[in-house]
């Protein structure tokens, strides 16, 4: 049972059913052993169970003789920033965009990238059940990180004129800092769901589709320059343009690429980003490095290739000119900086011939069935491009990606087609196929 909480690069599990305080304590202990640091930074999100899981996590760290710098409740980017700026490894208690009943942990290196190889070692120690208390227990000290974060990102942000935005937070941890940060740059704002709620108002804190209906309407109603929606821990920012249209990561990424890069720069793109984004990057003379989906993998590519920018279709944006981790708050500030130069996002994108795309999540019941479905798809399409976690099927100049979710028992389907009619046909065809394979694998 405990093995199920160890996803591709972080821990996720339903609180009490899969992840509890006893396991959190063991994870804290194991991380302290693997990190080989005298101090670990610890922060948490604002889910109802996060304080209890974090307290247990800290006990495990201290039992391993390691001290804790506790930066408290904060959005993800500020905890990653604390690790990067202090040059210390750390843990962030969150389940990101997963539903409210989930808890979890993300593991951070001292350079601001995420544990990958180290994470596997943590898993091995937790599963081995070999724990012993150190004679010297670690201590805990509390520190604030917001002022340092504001000072650092402020060196890269210039908001030159009046900017008005609307933000959808789903009542998440970003509410703790967003008003102060936006006020620091004289950005006019309205926040939807400004009250912090550990259950995200009963929503899955996933900024897409119907969850953005209120945001899209409010942007148009208020005449805002753009809208932004954060996932549960705010490392991701999904944008809505001035006409109230939801932008994919590729479309928002086109805006960033146009205004934040110069010829010869390197950018990192995931395989599921749009052909239009690739063409914009090529036309600007940028070097493209391709990455599998997942923050840990992209962070390493951004770091190793000294990339200026990293872009995921899911709207994770990595600004490598500053640090390697994705930051929804910094994404918002940089977009505000761009539009303050009398730039209309809708007008920038109207000049781009982007083909329609759609990404859907298909329930696969459990991780075992999810993997069986992916394996079957690989067998059915031997000429498809092999990805680390699925396949990319080319149909002429159109494409379909089928890959396993790294955080949920789901199969992710991404389609790019020449027009809306064809998009619907391909989405219907492959979602039915995946549904059929899920049923067959369940027997």
Buried (B, 14 or more C-beta within 10 A) or exposed (E): EBEBBBBBBBBBBBBEEBBBBEBBBBBBBBBBBBBEBEBBBBBBBBBEBBBBBBBBBBBBBBBBBBBBBBBBBBBBBBBBBBBBBBEBBBBBBBBBBBBBBBBBBBBBBBBBBBBBEBBEBBBEBBEEEEBEEBEEBBEBEEEEBBEBBBEBBEEBBEBEEEBBBBBBBBBBBBBBBBBEBBEBBEBBBBBBBEEBBBBBEEBBBBBBEEBBEBBBBBBBEBEBBBBBBBBBBBBBBBBBBBBBBBBBBBBBBBBBBBBBBEEEBBBBBBBBBBBBBBBBBEEBEBBBBEBBBBBBBBBBBBBEBEBBBBBBBBBBBBBBBBBBBBBBBBBBBBBBBBBBEEBBBEEBBEEBEBBBBBBBEBBBBEBEBBBBBBBBBBEEBEEBEEBEBBBBBEEEEBBBBBBBBBBBBBBBBBBBBBEEEBBBEBBEEBBEBBBEBBEEBEE
